[in-house]
Amino acid sequence: MSGPATLSKYEKHEMLQDAKNVRRGKVFMAARIKSQEGSLDEYIDFLSNNMELTEFKPSERITTKFKL
């Protein structure tokens, strides 16, 4: 993906309606809280168990400045 996605007028309208909906806001808040309950070990386990589901492709960028 190169750059931000452009939203259609319908998508913008839909997002604004979502933002105004208190019930949807509560659902998103509950999901965010639930996602933050796990420990670092659980997160690492999740990533380890799902590594085969994603394709890793290293960057082809050549760097010459080896600074942190």
C-alpha positions, 0 to 999 in steps of 0.5 A, spaced: 500 500 500 502 506 498 499 512 501 492 513 504 486 510 501 481 515 498 474 514 501 468 514 497 462 519 499 458 513 502 464 511 506 465 517 509 458 518 511 458 511 514 464 513 518 460 519 521 454 515 522 458 510 526 462 515 530 455 519 532 452 512 534 453 511 542 451 504 542 457 502 536 462 507 540 461 502 546 462 496 542 468 499 540 470 501 547 469 494 549 473 491 544 479 495 545 479 494 553 478 486 551 484 487 546 488 490 552 487 485 557 492 480 555 499 479 557 505 480 553 506 472 553 499 471 551 501 476 545 507 473 543 503 466 543 498 469 539 503 472 534 507 465 534 501 461 533 499 465 527 506 466 523 504 461 518 498 465 516 502 471 513 507 472 508 513 475 510 517 479 505 524 483 507 525 490 505 529 491 498 531 497 501 539 498 501 541 502 507 548 505 508 547 509 515 548 504 520 545 508 526 540 506 531 
